[in-house]
Amino acid sequence: MNRSDPDGVLSDPFESNIDVSHKVTSKNEFSIRQADRDDVQMLESIEREAFQGTSTFVRIDRDLVRENAVYLAAVRDWLPEERELGRRYSISTQSQKAYDSLLARIKRNFYRNFLDKVTKPKLPGDYIAGFIGLWFVLDETHVVMIALRDKDRRKGIGEQLIISALEHAVARGARIVTLEVRQSNEPAIELYLKYGFHKVGLRRRYYDDGENAVIMTTPQIQSDDFQRQFTRLLEQHSYRWGWVPRPEFGAPKSDSNEVV
């Protein structure tokens, strides 16, 4: 199952008429990097939180070592209070963290004060808010999954992951990018349309609950027309949310030629 559309992940309102021609862009607290095998437990935790009660054929641990797959993660530094809560708490889902029964509190204290010190889960060196998974097949890039932590939604991160996916697809020489999205997920569909995707078909009863999936694809992403529109959208996102650092992709230039 493709899971490129968790509810609400891509639902940030978007201002399409911002004039960014003379704006200095600030730096976002998040950056984008390529995920690796050290990130598996954190990525799987985010997947469980974003897709509770659904199944998938995607195995993140296997994808991370596939030559034709790339996972991109939105990361920031760990906060001191997050480190103090312990490793197992860090890979818990939001619903598990919110469960406040006496037994749940006892288990959390046991994990933090004993089990974390005996058998430490392997966590990345930075906090991961969300990720996007890509498969590269011939001249196409396919979005297999996009997921965010509940607490990190509505911060422009889901949109930035789409931007980063398109950048990587262009860099890999892909001709188009494809994905499937729930037919009812109008906010995600609207964002995909904004970034040039268009509806090309329907997979009936594609999801576990019987809902249809809309098949969407971009026009040729190497074309001048697509690149002009994409650059404009990237600048608008940077102006609204701050520039998101990522290797191999430079910051936009302001009047003073710097990001602040």
N, C-alpha and C positions, 0 to 999 in steps of 0.2 A: 504493500500500500504506500502510495506517495502521501507524505504529510507535510505539504507546503503551506498549510492554512490553519494553524491552531486559532481558535476563536479569539479575537481581540488582539492578536499579535501585531497585525498590520492595520489596526484601526485608528491610528493617530490622525487627527484632522490635519489637512495639508493646505498650505496657502500657496496657490499657484501663480499669484500675480505680484510676488515680492520683487522689488527692484534691488538686485544685489551688485549693481555695477560699481558702487562706490562704498561698499561695506567692508570693514575689517572683520575677519572671521576669528572668533575665539576658539580655543581648543576644548574638545569634549573630554570628559573624564574617562571615556571608554576608547579602546583602540581595537583594531581587527588584526588577528593573526591566524595562521594556519594551525589547526588542531593536530595533536599527535597522540600516541598511545597512552601517554601519561594523563591525558584528559578524559579517558574512557569513562571512569566512574562518575565524574561530574556531568559529562554529556548525557549519559544514561539516566542520571537523576533528573536532569532538565526534561528529557524525553518523557519520563514517567509523569512529571508534573504537568506537562503541556498536553499529554494525550492519555489521560486516565481512562481506562476501560476499553482501549482500542488496541488492535494488534497490527503488526507490520512484518513484511519480509526483510526489512532493512536491518542489518547487523552492524552497528556502529564500529565495534571492535574490528570487524573484518574490512569494512570500508576504509578505515584509516591506514591500512597497509596495501590497498589496491592501487595499482599504478594509474588507473583511469578515474580515481575518485579524489576529491578534496573536500575537507570540512573546514569552514571558517568560523572562528569563535570571536564573540565580542567580549573583551576582557577589561578589567581594571585591577588596581591593587586591592589586596585583602584589607578590610578595615580591622583595627585592633580588636573590636568587640566580636567580630566574626571568628577570628582566630581563637579567642578565649572560649567560644562555645563548643569547640571540638570538631574533629574531622567528620565524624558520622552525622553530626547535626548539619554540617555544611552540605552533605549530599542527600539530606532529607528533602522531601517535597514540601511545598507550602502547606498542604493539608496536614501532613505529619507534624510540622512545626507548630501548627495552630491547635493541635489536639491537646487539651489541657486537663485530662483526667489525672488522678493520682498515679495510676500505673504508668501513664505516658511520661510524667515528670520523673518518676523513679528510673525508668529506662533511660531517659536522656542523661540523668546524673550518672548512672552506671556506665554508659558509653563514654561520657566525657572524662570521668575520674578514674576509670579502670580499663575498659576495653580498648579505648583509643591508645592507651599507653602500651598495651600488650600486642595487639594486632592493628597497626595503623593503616586505614584506607589510603590508597595512593591518590593524592590530590595534586592538581596543577599548582604552579607557583603563583598564579594570579586567579582572581575570582572570575568565573565565566557567567555572563548574564544570559547568553543565548548563542545559537549557532545555526548555520545553514550547511546542508550537505549537497554536493554536486557530483554528478557522474558525467564523464566526457566520453561520448560515443561517436566516432567518426567526426563529422563536422557539426555535431550538436552537443549542447550542454543541457542536462536535465536536472532540475531541482527535485531532490528526493525527500528532503525534510527541512523544515525551518521551525525552530522552537525557542521559546523564551521563558525565563522565570516569571511567575505571576507578578512579583514585586517590581520587575524591571520593564513592564509594559508601559506604553504611552510615554516613552522617552526618545522615540525616534530610532531605537535600536533595530527593530524589525525592518524598517525601511533601509537603514544603513547596510544590513546584511544583504538585502536585495541589490543595492548599489554595488557592494563588493562582489557579489556573485556575477553581475554583469561585467564588471571590470576584469575579473579572472577569465570569464568566457572569452572576452575580446582578446586578452593577452594570450590565451591558448589557441587562438585562431578559429574559434567556433563561428559558425554562420548564424545559428539561431539558438535561443534558450527556450525550453519547454517546461511545463509543470501541469499538475492537476490541482484543483481547488474545489472545496465543497460548493455545491450549487447555491446553498443558503448563505454563504459567507460573503455578503455584499461588500463589507469594508475591504477585505483582502482583494476581491475582484477589482474594485475601484482603484486600488493602489497599483495592481498589476497593469490595468489599462493605462494608468498614468505613465508607467514606465515602458509603454510601447507594446505590451502583450495584447493579443486579441483572441477572442474565442474561436476555436476551430472545430469543436466537437463535444461530445458528451459520453462519459462512461457510466452506464446505468447500473445502479445498485453497487457502486464501487466501494463504499465504506461499510464498516461492520454493521451499522444501524440501517443499511439499505439506501442511504442517500446517494444521489448521483454526484459524479465529479465532472466539473467543467474542464476540458482540455484547453490550455492556453499556450500560445507561442508568440515570440517576438518576430518582427520583420528582420531583415538582415542587419545584424548588429555592427558589422564592419562598415556599413554605408555612412556617407557623410551626413545625410539627413538624420539618421538615428544618433550619431555621435554629437551633433549639434544640440538636439533635444536632450540627450542624456547629460551633457555638460551643464546645460541650464538647470536641470533638476538637481544635479549634484551640488551646484552652487547655492540653490535655494535651501536644500537640506543643511548644508554647512552653515548658512547664515542663521537658520532657525535653531539648530541644535548644537552648533559648534563643529569645527573640523575634527574628524575622527582619523587619527593617525593609522596608517597601514603601510607595511613594507611595499616598496616598488611603485607607490602611487603618491605623488607629491601634493602638497597643500595648494589651495587656490591662491592667486596673487591678489593682494589688496592694493590700494593706492600707495601704501608705504612698503609693498612687497614683503610683508611679513604676517605671520599668524600670531595673534596675541592670546 
